[in-house]
Structures are given as C-alpha cells and as structure tokens.
Amino acid sequence: MKKLLVVFLIIVTLAGCVQVTAPPVAVPSSKAQQPVTSSSPASNSLTPNIVTFDATPSTIPAGDTSTLKWVTTGAVSVSINQEIGPVALNGSMPVTPLATITYTLSATNKYGTSTATAQVIVQGVRPVSTPSSFNLPVVAILKVEPANILSGQTAVLTWEVQNSFDVTISPGFSIIPVKGSREVSPAFPTTYKLTTTNDHGTIIATTTLTVSGVQPNEETPVIKYLIATPYVILKGESSTLSWTSVEGSSASIDKGVGIVDGSGTTRVTPKETTTYMLTVTNPRGAQFQTVTVNVK
C-alpha cells in the first residue's frame, strides 16, 4: 500500500511540471500570402476586339480563291495589309494570292490598335490555261477621286495599263498614254469606260463618278471599293464581285444580281463581257460604282 502511494505521488509531481502549449497559429503575411492578381490598364479594355478573322478555305490550289472574313467590335477603322487597305468594320472579301501569304487585320480606335492574322496556303502552280496566260492587257489602276462630287466641282481620273499599245477612255478621251491622270467635271453621274488593246485582244474597265445635288458628307453613302476577282474569265467560268460601302440604307447590283448587303460578295457567270453597277442609297443621297468582268 505504501508503494502504491509513493508511485501516485511521483506521477502527480511529474504532471505538474509538464506545460501544454497550443501549436502556433499561422498569421498570413501581407505580402507573400496574398493571391496574385493581374489587371490591364484601363485603355487596354477599351481597345478594339477582333472577334474573328479567318480565311476559308485556308488551303487552295494555285489560281483558286479564298475568302477573308472578319468581325470586330469597338473599332472606328479596320484595314488589311498586303495592299488591301481600309475595309468595313465587319465583312468579307475574296483573295487570290499567287503564293502562300499571311494577311494581318488591324482594328483601331482612340485607345489603340488590335491585330489578328489569317494565312492562306497556296499549293502548286497557277494553271497555264487561266486568262493570265492570254497575254491580254492588264488594267492595273482605274479610279476617280473623290467618287462623289457636286455639279461644278472637279475630280481626278487616274489610270494605268500594262501590256497594251492602245488605250482610250470614254467619254472625253481618245488616244491617251498607258498611264496618267486627268481632271474631270461632269454635270451628271458619269461612268468612264477604259478600253485597252494589244495583239491578243481587248480588255474593258469602268469606274463611276457620282454627281449629286447634296454636298457629300459623313452621312452620304460611300462605296469604298467594288472589284471583280478575276476580272478576266473564260466563257462558262465565274468571277466573284466583292464590295464594301458605309452609311447606306439599301444596296443593289444590276444585271440580275438584285438586292445585296452594303458589304459582301457574290459570284457571277456572265456569258459575255459585262459591266456591273453597284448602287448604294440612303435618304441623303446615293453613290454608284461599276466593275467589268471580261469574258474570253
């Protein structure tokens, strides 16, 4: 009994000497333990957004056409490199590159510029049977600037023709140099028709100067371009018309094409050389532009 009492007293004595302490509580550091966040400057969130920019199809045989399509938001201007230049904020256009190429679209507003790229892979060599092998004349430039004037005002008609020995423009000019420019001041809307010839045949190109009774301004329809790709085809083949306009409430193309969007593309298969006219209107005026598809 005395032994048990002694053991009990020893245990009680030892227990009184042991101090129980709680594990340390981790205190988060104001620097190292904070979650990492990133934010862009306010201007970055306001720069244009390129929703899509692609080429369809992205791979083509040499001589074929791919279509560039794009959608942007928050932009005030959009352009594409490779000598395409300004385009609509949203749109599409056909391209026929001779070799693999990368297109860069730039969308801009006052806060900055956003870019996107689309590549078209070209396989093989352009077939020798295509119209480019006919050694026909080539109309590199035919334009009138500005494209919309008041009666009595003046515009400048500019042209450049290659591989040709005979060039005329009607109305107004008979035999002219293969490259040049002239001031024009018609009283009414006028379509200028360039005819160029060499030993292999004749090519026609057209452009229209709109003469209106209302001073052109930012609210008047503007046709930025109307092109045909290719502009020389074999009988039975097709060409793609593509165009971009702004500020129009309605648009149409003659020769059976009909009502179209303000910007877009359409395929045509004329049986003979045909000039197509695009008309864009709104309550404040109208603008016209023409393009010719040569059929050989």
Secondary structure, 3 states (H helix, E strand, C coil): CHHHHHHHHHHHHHHHHCCCCCCCCCCCCCCCCCCCCCCCCCCHHHCCEEEEEEEECCEEECCCCEEEEEEEECCCEEEECCCCEEECCCEEEEECCCCCEEEEEEEEECCEEEEEEEEEEEECCCCCCCHHHHCCCEEEEEEEECCEEECCCCEEEEEEEECCCEEEEECCECCCCCEEEEEECCCCCEEEEEEEEECCEEEEEEEEEEEECCCCCCCCCEEEEEEEECCEECCCCCEEEEEEEECCCEEEECCCCEEECCCEEEEECCCCCEEEEEEEEECCEEEEEEEEEEEC
